Amino acid sequence: MSGRLLGANQQNEFIIPIRLVFLLIFLIITTMSQPQQLAKNSLGLTESIIMGIAGTAPAYSIEITTSTIIATAGVLSPASVLVCGLIMFGIAFAFINLNKAVSHAGSSYAWVSMVFGKTAGFFAGWALLVLCCVFMVSAMVPAANATLLIFKPELMNNVHWVTGIAALWLTVISAIVVKGVKLTSYVQVIMTIIEGIILLAIIVMSFIEFPGIAAHPFSWSWFSPFGFSPTLFANGALIAIFFYYGWDVTMNLSEETKDPNLTPGRAAFWTMIFLIIFFLIFITITLLALSDAEIQHYNTNIIFGIAEKLFGKTWGYVAIVAVLLSTIGTVETQILQFTRTLFAKGRDKALHPRYSRLHPEWKTPHIAIFLIWIFGLVLLFISSYLPTINVILQDSIMALGFQICFYLGLTGFACAWHYRDMITGNIWQSITHIVWPAFSGLFLFFIALYSVPNFDLVTNLVGIGGILIGVVPLLLNRTRQST
C-alpha cells in the first residue's frame, strides 16, 4: 500500500513539471501568434481633430501652394479650392463610413483590399507609402527655408544648406514620433495652438487693413466654378487637391483612439469644415493683399509677405514661426500615416511581418519609423542635385497631387461599392455612402488622368512610376510567402 502511494507520488512529481512545461510552451506560442497592438485609448476627439488639421498643415499648404494655384487659376483660385473642398468632403464621407464598418490602421489599404481584393488594396496603400516618402522633400524644404530665413537669410537659396537643415529636422521629428503617439499628440497640440494664434492675428488684421487698398478688387465671382475653361479647371484642381491632403491621418490613428469606430470619423468631419473655411479665407486675403508681381516675388513665402505688409519685416518673421511649426506638424503626421500603413501591411502579411513589430515600451512601429527616416534622408540628398529649390517643390507638388487622387479615388469607389445596397434606401444615406463618394472618386481619377499629358518627365517618374514600382515588393512578397 505504501509502495503504491510512493509510486503515485513520484508520478505526480514528474507529471506536474511536465504540465508546467507544456503550459509555458502553450503561452509562448499563443503570445507569439497574437498580433501586436498599437497603444489603445491614447487619443480623444480634440487630439484627433488637431492631428487632422496638422496633417493638412494649413500654414504650410498656404505657404507652399498659394503662389502656384494663383499662377494657374488667377482670381478663380478660391473657386478651385471651394470645389475641391466639396469633392474632398465626398472622400471624407467614404473614410467615415468605411471606418464605421472596419476600424483599421491601414485605412485605404485595408478598405480597398476588403472591397476590391488584395492587389488593388496593396497599390492603394503603396501609393500612400510612396507619397509620404516624396512628401519628405516638399515638406522639409520649407522647414529648412523657414529656419534659414530666421537665422541666416543669405543661405536660403543654397540647396546644400537647405538639404542639411531639412535632414536635421527630419531626424528630430522621427525621434519624437518613435517615443509614442501620446508624446506626439502633446507636441502637436502645443505647436498647433501657437500656429493658430499667429494665423488668427494675420487674418483679423488683413480684413481690417487690405479691403480698402486691395491689390485685386474683391469680387464674388472669385468663388464661382462657372468661370473656368476645362483645361484651366483641371490644372487648378490638381493643385487645389494638394491643399487638403493629410486630414485622413485621423483614420490611420483609429486603433489608438478612445472610440475607434466613431472618434476618427467625427474628427475628419470637423477637420474638413475647418480646412475649407480657412483656405478660402487665406487665399482671399492673399489676393487682396498682394499683386501678381508680389505673389511671384514672395513665391513660397506668401504668409511672410502678408505679415510683412501688415506689421513690418521684424514682425513678419513671426509668421515664419507659424509656417515652421505647421511644417514640422505635417511631417509628424506623415510619418504616422506611413508607419501605421506599413504596420498594417506587415500585420496582414501584405509586406514582410518585420514592419508590424512594435517597440515593447512605446508601442510604436519603430522599424517602420526608421525606414521612412532613411528614405527621407536619401530623397532629400538626391533632390539636392536638382538645380533649384523651386524645381524640387514644383515637381513634388504635381507628383503628390497625382498620387493623392489615386489612393483617395480608390477609397471613394470602395465605399460606394461596399454600401451599394443603400442606393434605394434613405436619400441622405445613399448620397453620403454611395453618390458623393463615387462622384468624388471619379473626379479625382479624371483630374489625375487629364493632367498626365501635361507632366514633365520628372513628375511622371515620381508620380506614376512611384506607384508602378510597387509591383516589385508585391511580387517579392508573394514569392517569399510561397516558398
Secondary structure as GFF3:
##gff-version 3
##sequence-region A 1 483
A	DSSP	alpha_helix	2	33	.	.	.	ID=ss1
A	DSSP	alpha_helix	45	56	.	.	.	ID=ss2
A	DSSP	alpha_helix	58	73	.	.	.	ID=ss3
A	DSSP	three_ten_helix	74	76	.	.	.	ID=ss4
A	DSSP	alpha_helix	77	101	.	.	.	ID=ss5
A	DSSP	alpha_helix	108	116	.	.	.	ID=ss6
A	DSSP	alpha_helix	118	151	.	.	.	ID=ss7
A	DSSP	three_ten_helix	153	155	.	.	.	ID=ss8
A	DSSP	alpha_helix	159	178	.	.	.	ID=ss9
A	DSSP	alpha_helix	181	209	.	.	.	ID=ss10
A	DSSP	three_ten_helix	211	213	.	.	.	ID=ss11
A	DSSP	three_ten_helix	220	223	.	.	.	ID=ss12
A	DSSP	three_ten_helix	225	227	.	.	.	ID=ss13
A	DSSP	alpha_helix	230	244	.	.	.	ID=ss14
A	DSSP	alpha_helix	249	252	.	.	.	ID=ss15
A	DSSP	three_ten_helix	254	256	.	.	.	ID=ss16
A	DSSP	alpha_helix	263	289	.	.	.	ID=ss17
A	DSSP	alpha_helix	292	298	.	.	.	ID=ss18
A	DSSP	alpha_helix	302	311	.	.	.	ID=ss19
A	DSSP	alpha_helix	313	347	.	.	.	ID=ss20
A	DSSP	three_ten_helix	353	356	.	.	.	ID=ss21
A	DSSP	alpha_helix	366	383	.	.	.	ID=ss22
A	DSSP	alpha_helix	389	418	.	.	.	ID=ss23
A	DSSP	three_ten_helix	420	424	.	.	.	ID=ss24
A	DSSP	alpha_helix	427	430	.	.	.	ID=ss25
A	DSSP	pi_helix	431	435	.	.	.	ID=ss26
A	DSSP	alpha_helix	436	451	.	.	.	ID=ss27
A	DSSP	three_ten_helix	452	454	.	.	.	ID=ss28
A	DSSP	alpha_helix	457	468	.	.	.	ID=ss29
A	DSSP	alpha_helix	471	482	.	.	.	ID=ss30
###
